[in-house]
Amino acid sequence: MSIMELDTTYVAGTYKRFPVEIVSGKGSRVVDANGKEYIDMGSGIGVTAFGIADDAWQAAVTEQIGKVQHMSNLYYTEPCARLAKLLCEKTGMKKVFFANSGAEANEGAIKVARKYAAEKHGPDHYTIITLHNSFHGRTLTTLAATGQDHFHKLFQPLTPGFVSTPANDFEALKTLALETKAAGILIECIQGEGGVLPLTTDFVKAVAEFAAQQDIVLMVDEVQTGNGRTGMLYAYQHFGIRPDVVSTAKGLGGGLPIGAVLMGEKVQSVLGYGDHGSTYGGNPVCCAGALSVIERLDDAFLSRVRRLSGYVFASLHGAPGIESVTGLGLMVGIKTRAPAADIVKECISRGVLCLTAKDKVRLLPALNIPMEDLTYAIDTIKAVSAELAER
Ligand SMILES: *Cc1c(COP(=O)(O)O)cnc(C)c1O
């Protein structure tokens, strides 16, 4: 059997895969089993922050594999401690809990909010407010947090204590939070899976102010928007707020499974011995990879991300067959006249890999994508969008 046949026979059918088998790559280019090369504008859904087999990342990871690939959390290891320090120094957060994925980071964040509110305000303060059209993960609790009913139907009952309210409607959120004695509010500053939709600055600021006043734990889900993706280290920094908890994953490890819960001053002491844990959490190889990513996200690097972003938005805006462009930094949603799925399919045949999000074409290229690769990909997307719009 071919690899595609093996996969469809033996791997659970949860993913709709394209008929492409990727065998190797370097930077923003990947090669399939037939030797065809592609520009990768998805980077593993915003995971391979420095592209495929990046030299510095690869050196950091292989060096650590040669020393010790895993220890339990009963002992100290260097990459874990250094990564926590770096994340705190760069954000002003105070403590980090390491997990393995975005969903698990969000689970940790929710546990922090629940424990803080129960201890400080009483056991009836447990509700978590989320937004319509949000996405927070696939576990039963993060599905409950995800404000999209179609994800919920087949898996009832979900974890209780989650309610959602429309994005960008502060009065509705405030009313709901007061009515339900909310423990926490969980938002994505840019709804990623929901269609690359940034929240308005007014809304985010109002929510942050209200949460602080009411002593509700403000959690920002930076699983997709974090780690340089939007041209700042974390997207909340664009909005001038200070969340109590930041959850992140995807780009953090540069391609290895790691998630993190960053805790600010107010909640820094909430998690104590035995309150939470994860066997792989803080794994030294994943942390070494993440250190190599986060160390390089300095002002000069992030300003290049913003420059590339400026080029992408200017180039796509108003182009034939393109109705709108949303997002921030190198997190880009493109509403095309032709269906997004058709655009993506045609781009694949022309050697460019793109993502979708709802009815949009979504781009999450490596943050260090060479200008030449970016130009080729954007020109291809524009050409395909224009051609398919004519059909
Ligand atoms: C991808 C994503 C998640 C889930 O992350 P996993 O690593 O797949 O568990 C959660 N929140 C947001 C905003 C995401 O984009």
The ligand as an ORCA input file, in Angstrom:
! r2SCAN-3c Opt
* xyz 0 1
  C      -4.999     25.715     17.820
  C      -5.660     26.443     18.919
  C      -5.972     25.823     20.136
  C      -5.751     24.333     20.361
  O      -4.405     24.018     20.337
  P      -3.974     22.454     20.292
  O      -2.486     22.501     20.397
  O      -4.473     21.916     18.995
  O      -4.623     21.809     21.449
  C      -6.505     26.586     21.148
  N      -6.741     27.894     20.983
  C      -6.462     28.537     19.828
  C      -6.726     30.000     19.714
  C      -5.920     27.837     18.757
  O      -5.680     28.467     17.595
*
